Amino acid sequence: MFRNQHIPRSTAAGMFGKQRAFKADECAMTGNELIEAVATQQAATKSDVKKIIDAAAWGEEVSIAGFGKFKVNQSAAQVGRIPRTGDPMTIPASRKVGFQPAKALKDKVNS
């Protein structure tokens, strides 16, 4: 979703078929709750969902129909500057998780 934000339970529940109004004071969804929700929606076992997450961690693209695609993006090392001193510094290469929502999810969010 958005950077540095948790997925509220009401939002994730809405993604998986249960329509509930968003309440800002609700707790964030835990990893196990997300695994359980995906397993229920996709008629899969929790261990299968965990294997999918592990596959994504190794860099494979994982697609969930009606939800979206997760993939690992590589960012190259680059030179940056320390704001206070202006001295150059090297920002190391890293791997980041990317998400591309499916059209069905976009339509549901925007309706």
N, C-alpha and C positions, 0 to 999 in steps of 0.2 A: 504494500500500500504506500504509505508515505514514510519518508526517512525518520527514524527514531520514534516511531509511534507503534503502539501495540494495537492489535486487532481486537476491538471490543467484542464481547460475546454476542451482543445483539447483531452486530454487523456480520460476523462469521455465520451466525445462525441463519441470517437472511440469505447469505450466499448459498446455503445448502438446503433451501426450500422452506424453512420456517420463517414466516413473516412476523417480525416484531419491530416495534418502534425503537429507535436508538435512544439509549439513556446514557448520558455522559458519565454518570457516577458509578456505572457498572465496572467490575474488574476486567482486566485484560485476560484473553484466552491463553491458557498454558499450552505448551507443546503437545502434551498428552491429549488435551481436549481437542486440539486441532487434528491430531492423528485419528482420534475416535470419530470426529465429525466427517473427515474425508473417507474413512473406512466405511462408515454407515451410508454415506451418499453414493459411493462408488461400488457398494456391495463387495467389499474386499476385506481381508483380515487386517488386523493392526500390524502384524509382522510384514505383510506385503507393502503397506504404506511406509513403514520404517525402511524397507529395502529401497523404495522409490526415493526417499529422502537421502539415503546413503548414496544412491546413484547420482543424485543431483550434486552431492558434496564432492564426488569424484569428477565432476565436470560434464556429465551427460545431461542432455536436455530432457526435461521431464514435462510431459503435457497431460493436463487433466481436462477432459472434455467439459465444456461449459464453464470452466473456471479460468484457465490460462496456462502459460508455459513458464517454467522456471529454468534458468540456465546460468552457468557460471561465466562471467566476463573477465577477461584478463586486462589489467591496466599496466602499461609499460612504466619502467622507472623514468622519472623526470626530475628536472632541476627546478627547485622553487627558491623562495627567498624568505628569510626570517624577517617578519614585519618590523620588529623593533630595531634591528641593526642593519637590515638590508643585505646581510651576508648570504651568499648562495648556500643551499643545502640540497642533498639528494633525497628525493622522496622515493622509497623503494617500490618495486613492482608488487602488485597484489592481485588477489582474485576477489571478485565481488559477485554477489548473487543478484541476477536480474530477473524481473518478472514482467511478462507481457500478458495483460488480461485478455480473455476471450471476448468476442463480440457479445455473447449472451450476458456475460457479467457486466460489460459496459452498459448495455441496454437496461439491465436491471437497476444499476446504480443511478443512471440518468433519468429513470422514469419516476 
